[in-house]
Amino acid sequence: MDAIRVNLIFSKLRRYFEGLLPESVKLLPLKRFFWKRHIPFFMNDKPVAVVTGASRGIGRSVAIGLAAEGYDIAAIARSTDSEGMEFLAQEVVRLGAQFFPIGLDISCTSCHKEVVSNILERYGRIDILVNNAGVAPLQRSDILDMSEESYERLMNINLKGPVFFAQKVAREMLWLKEHIELYKPVIIFITSVSAVLTSTNRAEYCISKAGLSMASSVFADRLACEGILVYEVRPGIIETDMTIKVKDKYDKLIHEGLVPQKRWGIPSDISKAVASLARGDWAFSTGTVFEISGGLNIHKL
Ligand SMILES: NC(=O)c1ccc[n+]([C@@H]2O[C@H](COP(=O)([O-])OP(=O)(O)OC[C@H]3O[C@@H](n4cnc5c(N)ncnc54)[C@H](OP(=O)(O)O)[C@@H]3O)[C@@H](O)[C@H]2O)c1
């Protein structure tokens, strides 16, 4: 062996031990070993969906919808020990899919690496990431009274967390696409109509969602040439725990015509759209915004 090759091997070993290589590359020797022996259980046969904020509301419906589409599920929420997660586990297993619950506060960016690595250890692949976890401000207050604390909370959970989680997963997808036949990776960002509609009493939410909408476009642009499709799904007013506190207010507004279709959205309105994207029905539409809001997008005179 010549000196250059020895140097290369040592530099790779050094980077490996220093943790500078992506997780998937670390697994490479193991994967190659198993692939040569054609052991199917290391690399999941079925595609795998990672859904954040999966314990309730839109995320739970999305996870169930994807399990029905033939995906095994990695479900993320702050705690794995909740009624919501238990219900989801039962539904996913009932649909014949595997279920892997993960406890992660999405705003903990230093935790992302270990979580992605655990998913790859369990399933060997990630086919779809649905970045759904998100929160409303704890208290609605006028933009002139908005606190830095509330602003930072929203930015960390709704924007910084999903952006860096998507970055980690996208890097793994780049490697996986070289090693999985018929691999069609997709990343979906669940934003909100608040990305483009103002609410003066929850500005931090609107700003975080506007940022996430742009993040979706930038990822779509960067990853289009890599064969990774990126979509923004933009819900309107959806009946979940998030909107329960303002139910009476929106009941009235919706009845008066704020939403042209005159009804609340329900989580399955969103999960059906995600399932359609997952099926590949929109394979030539990367970077598209799918607004599901009963007509809130119509500009009226
Ligand atoms: N409902 C609407 O009208 C509406 C409209 C437009 C957009 N959206 C967006 O849709 C997404 C889902 O909303 P939803 O209405 O389904 O809300 P939800 O019912 O309140 O559920 C939020 C989910 O996110 C998880 N979550 C919250 N904070 C988290 C964190 N720091 N790290 C990880 N997971 C976290 C929650 O799980 P745990 O509490 O168990 O951690 C839960 O599973 C959000 O991004 C929201 O902004 C909702």
The ligand as a Gaussian input file, in Angstrom:
#p B3LYP/6-31G(d) Opt

LIG

0 1
 N      -54.187000      23.800000      14.392000
 C      -54.104000      24.773000      13.490000
 O      -55.070000      25.539000      13.269000
 C      -52.847000      24.977000      12.684000
 C      -52.903000      25.860000      11.606000
 C      -51.788000      26.071000      10.839000
 C      -50.615000      25.410000      11.142000
 N      -50.559000      24.543000      12.194000
 C      -49.289000      23.901000      12.460000
 O      -49.425000      22.507000      12.406000
 C      -48.510000      21.887000      13.298000
 C      -49.266000      20.954000      14.225000
 O      -50.221000      21.715000      14.933000
 P      -51.430000      21.050000      15.734000
 O      -52.567000      21.956000      15.580000
 O      -51.576000      19.632000      15.406000
 O      -50.866000      21.245000      17.230000
 P      -51.074000      20.370000      18.547000
 O      -52.347000      19.621000      18.494000
 O      -50.835000      21.334000      19.655000
 O      -49.871000      19.326000      18.460000
 C      -48.554000      19.789000      18.475000
 C      -47.630000      18.589000      18.386000
 O      -46.288000      19.077000      18.439000
 C      -45.605000      18.446000      19.529000
 N      -44.658000      19.391000      20.090000
 C      -44.920000      20.582000      20.680000
 N      -43.792000      21.185000      21.047000
 C      -42.785000      20.357000      20.688000
 C      -41.388000      20.401000      20.792000
 N      -40.763000      21.439000      21.378000
 N      -40.647000      19.374000      20.323000
 C      -41.254000      18.307000      19.763000
 N      -42.572000      18.197000      19.620000
 C      -43.324000      19.205000      20.081000
 C      -46.715000      18.034000      20.495000
 O      -46.335000      16.903000      21.239000
 P      -46.007000      16.898000      22.807000
 O      -46.797000      17.995000      23.451000
 O      -46.408000      15.519000      23.208000
 O      -44.542000      17.129000      22.837000
 C      -47.813000      17.631000      19.526000
 O      -47.592000      16.319000      19.066000
 C      -47.812000      23.029000      14.035000
 O      -46.569000      23.290000      13.418000
 C      -48.743000      24.189000      13.831000
 O      -48.071000      25.422000      13.874000
 C      -51.654000      24.302000      12.972000

